Every structure is written in structure tokens, then in C-alpha cells.
């Protein structure tokens, strides 16, 4: 429930900022020049960029936590952590599609 509310709130914020960007909240003149369009485009660009970067950091943290919890020995953890950090979204995607199948899952609580 909280996750849906967060996604809905982020979507509504993006729509509100986009409408604010293309609307004219402070009408100075009745003609819209190229500066007004460029300003609106830049606000939308930064909102989308922020959402992509926020998603990147969320997926990076989830991947690193998943790597740290694995029971693998040797350099497996170090290798996948470095790939995830330095290869960006491509590295995280490679880990989730390839590396997760190689990992040994953590032991359940209560077992020795």
C-alpha cells in the first residue's frame, strides 16, 4: 500500500511540474517566446533525470544488499559489487539476470 502511494505521489508530482512548466504561472506577456518553451523543457528534463537517478540509486542499494547477504565464498561478492558500481545500470541488470542465479542464498533464520 505504501509503495503504491509513493509511486502515485511521484507521478502526480511529475505531472504537476510538467503542467507548471508548459503553462504560464506568471503571465508577463501574451506571447510565448522561445525562452518560455526552453524553460518548460528544462524543468521536465530535470524531473525525468531526477527520477532516473533516484531509481538507479535504489536499484544499486538493493543489488549491493543482495550481494552482501549471499553466502558465496571468495571474490564472488567483490566482483559483483564492483561490476554493479562501475558498470551502472547495465552492471545492475547483468547482476540481476546472471549473477543472482550463481549466488548461494542466505541461510534461513533459526538454522545453524
C-alpha positions as CSV (number, residue, x, y, z in Angstrom):
1,X,0.0,0.0,0.0
2,X,2.8,2.4,0.9
3,X,4.7,1.6,-2.3
4,X,1.6,2.4,-4.4
5,X,1.1,5.7,-2.7
6,X,4.7,6.6,-3.2
7,X,4.5,5.8,-6.9
8,X,1.3,7.7,-7.3
9,X,2.7,10.7,-5.4
10,X,5.8,10.8,-7.6
11,X,3.7,10.5,-10.8
12,X,1.4,13.3,-9.7
13,X,4.4,15.5,-8.8
14,X,5.9,14.9,-12.2
15,X,2.6,15.8,-13.9
16,X,2.2,18.9,-11.8
17,X,5.7,20.1,-12.6
18,X,5.3,19.4,-16.3
19,X,2.0,21.3,-16.4
20,X,3.6,24.2,-14.5
21,X,6.5,24.2,-16.9
22,X,4.3,24.4,-20.0
23,X,1.7,26.6,-18.5
24,X,2.5,30.2,-17.7
25,X,2.1,30.7,-14.0
26,X,3.3,34.3,-14.0
27,X,1.9,35.9,-17.2
28,X,4.2,38.7,-18.3
29,X,3.0,39.0,-21.9
30,X,0.5,37.2,-24.0
31,X,3.1,35.9,-26.5
32,X,5.2,32.9,-25.6
33,X,8.7,33.2,-26.8
34,X,11.4,30.6,-27.2
35,X,12.7,31.3,-23.6
36,X,9.4,30.1,-22.1
37,X,9.4,26.9,-24.1
38,X,13.0,26.2,-23.2
39,X,12.3,26.8,-19.5
40,X,9.5,24.4,-19.5
41,X,11.5,21.8,-21.4
42,X,14.4,22.1,-18.9
43,X,12.1,21.6,-15.9
44,X,10.6,18.5,-17.4
45,X,14.1,17.2,-18.4
46,X,15.4,17.7,-14.8
47,X,12.4,16.0,-13.3
48,X,12.8,12.9,-15.6
49,X,16.6,12.9,-14.9
50,X,16.0,13.1,-11.1
51,X,13.5,10.1,-11.3
52,X,16.0,8.1,-13.3
53,X,18.9,8.8,-10.9
54,X,16.7,8.0,-7.9
55,X,15.7,4.7,-9.5
56,X,19.4,4.0,-10.2
57,X,20.4,4.5,-6.6
58,X,17.5,2.4,-5.3
59,X,18.4,-0.5,-7.6
60,X,22.1,-0.1,-6.7
61,X,21.4,-0.3,-3.0
62,X,19.1,-3.3,-3.4
63,X,21.8,-5.1,-5.5
64,X,24.5,-4.4,-3.0
65,X,22.4,-5.6,-0.1
66,X,21.6,-8.7,-2.1
67,X,25.2,-9.3,-2.9
68,X,26.3,-8.8,0.8
69,X,23.7,-11.3,2.0
70,X,24.8,-14.1,-0.3
71,X,26.8,-17.0,1.2
72,X,29.3,-17.2,-1.7
73,X,33.0,-17.6,-0.9
74,X,36.0,-16.0,-2.4
75,X,35.9,-13.0,-4.7
76,X,32.4,-13.5,-5.9
77,X,30.9,-10.7,-3.7
78,X,33.7,-8.3,-4.6
79,X,33.5,-9.0,-8.3
80,X,29.7,-8.4,-8.5
81,X,29.9,-5.3,-6.2
82,X,32.5,-3.7,-8.5
83,X,30.5,-4.6,-11.6
84,X,27.3,-3.2,-10.1
85,X,29.0,0.0,-9.1
86,X,31.2,0.8,-12.1
87,X,29.0,-0.5,-14.9
88,X,26.0,1.5,-13.8
89,X,22.5,0.3,-14.8
90,X,24.0,-2.2,-17.2
91,X,26.0,-3.8,-14.4
92,X,23.0,-4.0,-12.1
93,X,20.9,-5.6,-14.9
94,X,23.7,-8.1,-15.6
95,X,23.8,-9.0,-11.9
96,X,20.0,-9.5,-11.6
97,X,19.9,-11.6,-14.8
98,X,23.1,-13.6,-14.4
99,X,24.7,-13.1,-11.0
100,X,21.6,-13.9,-8.9
101,X,21.5,-17.4,-10.4
102,X,25.0,-18.1,-9.3
103,X,24.6,-16.9,-5.7
104,X,24.1,-19.1,-2.8
105,X,21.0,-17.8,-0.9
106,X,21.4,-16.8,2.8
107,X,20.5,-19.4,5.4
108,X,17.1,-19.0,7.0
109,X,16.9,-17.6,10.5
110,X,17.0,-20.3,13.2
111,X,19.3,-22.7,11.4
112,X,22.9,-23.1,12.3
